[in-house]
Amino acid sequence: MDSLIDKVAVVTGGNSGIGLETAKLFAREGASVIITGRRADVVEAAVAEIGPRAVGLAGDTADPAHQADVADLARERFGGVDIYVANAGVNTITPSSQVSEAEYDAQFAINARAVFFGVQKIAPLLRDNGAVILTSSIASDKVLDGHAVYAGSKAALNAFARSWALEFKARGIRVNVLSPGPTDTAILDKLGVPASERAAFESAVASGIPLGRLGRPEELARAALFLASDAGSFVNGVNLKVDGGMSLL
C-alpha cells in the first residue's frame, strides 16, 4: 500500500464521488493529497474522511483565480506536485433544442475551461515524470440522449490530453484520460429521478452495460491509481474507458 509514497496529488472535485474515492485511495497509497470543491463544509468533511494526509481548498473551479490559489497552496505546503487529477465536472441532461446559453456556458466553464487553466496553473509545479489525469466520459464519443453539450465539453479533454502528452514529453510527464461509464455516485441524485423510480432507472441503465451493473466509485479510483502510479509508467496519451463495456454497444 505504498505505490504513491512521498508523492503529492491534487484532485479537483475531490470532495465527493469518484474524486473522493480517488483521493482516499491515493492517501492510503502514501500520497499527500490536496482536494478542491465548491462548498467549504463538504470539502472539510471530505478532508476529515480522507485523513491526516489531506488538505482542502474550497472555491469555484471555473475561476482561474481559484486555480492559482490551488497552485499557491501546493507550492507553499509541498513545494511541488507529482499528480494532478482534473476531476471536477457537471452534467445537465437536456435535448439540444432546449439548452439555454447559461446551461451551455456552465458546462463548458467547469468541464473544459477549468481543466485547461487548472493544468496551465499547475504545470510549473509538476515535477518531472509526474502524471496528469483528466476525467472525461464515454459520452465524449458515444452518443447519449440529451448529452450533446456535456459530450462536447468532455471531448475537449481528449484533445487537451493528446496535445499535452507531447507538450510535456521533455519532462517525462504522462497525460491520460479516464472515461467513466455510468457510476453509482451522488450525481445520480441530481438527475431528478424520484426515489420511488431509482431502482427502475438504475436497472434500465444497467441493461445497456455488458457487465449488467453500474460502476462503483472505488473501481474508477483504482483505474486512476493505475494511471498515476508506476504501474502505468509507459501509458501516455490514452483514453482509458472504465465503463463495463458500455462503449462497445
C-alpha positions as CSV (number, residue, x, y, z in Angstrom):
1,M,0.0,0.0,0.0
2,D,2.8,2.4,-0.8
3,S,2.7,2.9,-4.6
4,L,2.5,6.7,-4.1
5,I,4.8,7.1,-1.1
6,D,6.1,10.6,-0.8
7,K,4.0,11.8,-3.8
8,V,1.8,14.9,-3.8
9,A,-1.5,14.8,-5.6
10,V,-4.1,17.4,-6.4
11,V,-7.7,16.1,-7.0
12,T,-10.2,18.7,-8.2
13,G,-13.8,17.8,-7.2
14,G,-12.2,15.5,-4.6
15,N,-15.0,16.1,-2.1
16,S,-17.4,13.5,-3.4
17,G,-18.0,10.6,-5.8
18,I,-15.1,9.4,-7.9
19,G,-12.9,12.3,-6.8
20,L,-13.3,11.5,-3.1
21,E,-12.6,7.8,-3.6
22,T,-9.6,8.6,-5.7
23,A,-8.2,11.0,-3.0
24,K,-8.8,8.4,-0.3
25,L,-7.0,5.7,-2.3
26,F,-4.1,7.9,-3.1
27,A,-3.7,8.8,0.6
28,R,-3.8,5.1,1.5
29,E,-1.1,4.5,-1.0
30,G,1.2,7.1,0.7
31,A,0.4,10.4,-1.1
32,S,-0.3,13.8,0.4
33,V,-3.5,15.0,-1.2
34,I,-5.0,18.4,-1.9
35,I,-8.7,18.3,-2.7
36,T,-10.9,21.0,-4.0
37,G,-14.7,21.5,-4.1
38,R,-17.2,24.3,-4.3
39,R,-18.6,24.0,-0.7
40,A,-16.3,24.6,2.2
41,D,-18.3,22.4,4.6
42,V,-18.3,19.5,2.2
43,V,-14.6,19.9,1.5
44,E,-13.9,20.0,5.2
45,A,-15.9,16.8,5.8
46,A,-14.1,15.1,2.9
47,V,-10.7,16.0,4.3
48,A,-11.7,14.5,7.7
49,E,-12.7,11.3,5.9
50,I,-9.5,11.1,3.9
51,G,-7.3,11.6,6.9
52,P,-4.2,13.4,8.0
53,R,-2.6,13.3,4.6
54,A,-5.3,15.5,3.1
55,V,-5.8,19.3,2.9
56,G,-8.7,21.0,1.2
57,L,-9.4,24.3,-0.6
58,A,-12.9,25.4,-1.4
59,G,-13.7,27.5,-4.5
60,D,-15.1,27.7,-8.0
61,T,-13.1,25.5,-10.3
62,A,-14.1,27.6,-13.3
63,D,-12.4,30.7,-11.8
64,P,-8.8,30.9,-12.8
65,A,-8.1,32.8,-9.5
66,H,-9.1,29.7,-7.6
67,Q,-6.8,27.6,-9.8
68,A,-4.0,30.0,-8.9
69,D,-4.9,29.6,-5.3
70,V,-4.6,25.8,-5.6
71,A,-1.2,26.2,-7.2
72,D,-0.1,28.6,-4.4
73,L,-1.2,26.1,-1.7
74,A,0.7,23.3,-3.4
75,R,3.8,25.4,-3.7
76,E,3.7,26.7,-0.1
77,R,2.7,23.4,1.6
78,F,4.6,20.8,-0.5
79,G,6.9,22.6,-2.9
80,G,5.5,20.8,-5.9
81,V,3.1,18.3,-7.3
82,D,3.5,14.8,-8.7
83,I,-0.1,14.0,-9.8
84,Y,-2.8,16.3,-11.0
85,V,-6.3,14.8,-11.4
86,A,-8.7,17.2,-13.1
87,N,-11.9,15.5,-11.9
88,A,-14.4,18.2,-11.2
89,G,-17.3,18.3,-13.6
90,V,-21.0,18.9,-14.1
91,N,-23.7,17.3,-16.3
92,T,-27.1,18.6,-17.2
93,I,-29.1,16.3,-19.5
94,T,-31.1,18.4,-21.9
95,P,-32.2,18.0,-25.5
96,S,-30.2,20.3,-27.7
97,S,-33.3,22.2,-28.7
98,Q,-33.9,23.2,-25.1
99,V,-30.3,24.0,-24.0
100,S,-30.0,27.6,-22.7
101,E,-27.0,29.8,-23.2
102,A,-26.4,29.7,-19.4
103,E,-26.5,25.9,-19.3
104,Y,-24.1,25.6,-22.2
105,D,-21.7,28.1,-20.7
106,A,-21.8,26.5,-17.3
107,Q,-20.9,23.0,-18.6
108,F,-18.0,24.3,-20.8
109,A,-16.7,26.5,-18.0
110,I,-16.5,23.7,-15.5
111,N,-15.8,20.7,-17.7
112,A,-13.4,22.2,-20.2
113,R,-12.2,25.8,-19.4
114,A,-11.5,24.9,-15.7
115,V,-9.4,21.9,-16.8
116,F,-7.4,23.9,-19.3
117,F,-6.5,26.7,-16.9
118,G,-6.1,24.3,-14.0
119,V,-3.4,22.4,-15.8
120,Q,-1.9,25.7,-17.1
121,K,-1.6,27.0,-13.5
122,I,-0.2,23.7,-12.0
123,A,2.2,22.8,-14.8
124,P,5.1,24.9,-13.4
125,L,4.8,22.9,-10.2
126,L,4.6,19.5,-11.8
127,R,7.7,17.5,-11.1
128,D,9.5,15.7,-13.9
129,N,8.0,12.2,-14.5
130,G,4.7,13.2,-13.0
131,A,1.2,12.4,-14.2
132,V,-1.9,14.3,-15.3
133,I,-5.3,12.6,-15.4
134,L,-8.3,14.2,-17.0
135,T,-11.7,12.8,-16.0
136,S,-13.8,12.7,-19.2
137,S,-16.7,10.5,-20.0
138,I,-17.7,7.8,-22.5
139,A,-20.2,10.4,-23.7
140,S,-17.3,12.1,-25.4
141,D,-17.6,9.6,-28.3
142,K,-20.7,7.6,-27.6
143,V,-24.0,9.3,-28.4
144,L,-26.3,9.5,-25.4
145,D,-29.7,11.2,-25.3
146,G,-29.6,14.8,-24.0
147,H,-25.8,14.8,-23.7
148,A,-24.7,16.9,-26.6
149,V,-23.3,19.8,-24.6
150,Y,-21.8,17.6,-22.0
151,A,-20.3,15.4,-24.6
152,G,-18.7,18.4,-26.4
153,S,-17.2,19.7,-23.2
154,K,-15.7,16.3,-22.3
155,A,-14.5,15.7,-25.9
156,A,-12.3,18.8,-25.4
157,L,-10.4,17.0,-22.7
158,N,-9.5,14.2,-25.0
159,A,-7.9,16.8,-27.4
160,F,-6.2,18.5,-24.5
161,A,-4.6,15.3,-23.3
162,R,-3.2,14.4,-26.7
163,S,-1.6,17.9,-27.0
164,W,-0.2,18.0,-23.5
165,A,1.2,14.5,-23.8
166,L,3.5,15.9,-26.4
167,E,4.0,19.3,-24.9
168,F,5.2,17.8,-21.6
169,K,7.3,15.0,-23.2
170,A,10.7,16.6,-22.4
171,R,9.8,16.5,-18.7
172,G,8.5,12.9,-18.8
173,I,5.1,13.9,-17.6
174,R,2.4,11.5,-18.7
175,V,-1.1,12.8,-19.6
176,N,-4.0,10.4,-19.8
177,V,-7.8,10.5,-19.9
178,L,-10.1,8.4,-17.6
179,S,-13.6,8.0,-19.1
180,P,-16.1,6.5,-16.7
181,G,-19.4,5.0,-17.8
182,P,-22.5,5.3,-15.6
183,T,-21.2,5.2,-12.0
184,D,-23.2,5.0,-8.7
185,T,-22.4,8.3,-7.2
186,A,-24.3,11.3,-5.8
187,I,-24.6,12.7,-9.3
188,L,-27.4,10.3,-10.0
189,D,-29.4,12.1,-7.3
190,K,-29.0,15.3,-9.3
191,L,-30.7,13.9,-12.4
192,G,-34.1,14.4,-10.9
193,V,-35.1,10.7,-10.7
194,P,-37.7,10.3,-7.9
195,A,-36.6,7.9,-5.1
196,S,-39.6,5.6,-6.0
197,E,-38.2,5.2,-9.5
198,R,-34.5,5.0,-8.7
199,A,-34.3,1.2,-8.8
200,A,-36.1,1.0,-12.2
201,F,-33.8,3.8,-13.5
202,E,-30.6,2.0,-12.5
203,S,-31.9,-1.3,-13.9
204,A,-32.6,0.4,-17.2
205,V,-29.1,1.9,-17.4
206,A,-27.5,-1.3,-16.3
207,S,-29.3,-3.2,-19.2
208,G,-27.1,-1.2,-21.6
209,I,-23.9,-2.2,-19.9
210,P,-22.4,-5.6,-20.8
211,L,-21.4,-6.3,-17.2
212,G,-25.0,-5.6,-16.2
213,R,-24.5,-3.0,-13.5
214,L,-23.3,0.5,-12.8
215,G,-19.7,1.2,-11.9
216,R,-18.6,1.8,-8.4
217,P,-16.5,4.9,-7.5
218,E,-13.8,2.7,-6.0
219,E,-13.4,1.0,-9.3
220,L,-12.7,4.3,-11.0
221,A,-10.3,5.2,-8.3
222,R,-8.3,2.0,-8.9
223,A,-8.1,2.9,-12.6
224,A,-6.9,6.4,-11.7
225,L,-4.2,4.9,-9.4
226,F,-3.0,2.7,-12.3
227,L,-2.6,5.8,-14.5
228,A,-1.0,7.8,-11.6
229,S,1.5,5.2,-10.4
230,D,4.5,3.3,-11.8
231,A,2.0,0.6,-12.8
232,G,1.1,2.8,-15.7
233,S,4.6,4.2,-16.3
234,F,4.5,3.5,-20.1
235,V,0.9,4.6,-20.6
236,N,0.7,8.1,-22.2
237,G,-1.9,9.9,-24.2
238,V,-4.6,7.2,-23.9
239,N,-8.3,7.4,-23.1
240,L,-9.0,4.6,-20.6
241,K,-12.7,3.7,-20.7
242,V,-13.9,2.2,-17.4
243,D,-17.5,1.5,-18.4
244,G,-18.2,-2.2,-18.0
245,G,-18.1,-2.4,-21.8
246,M,-20.9,0.1,-22.5
247,S,-18.9,1.9,-25.2
248,L,-18.9,-1.3,-27.2
249,L,-22.7,-1.1,-27.8
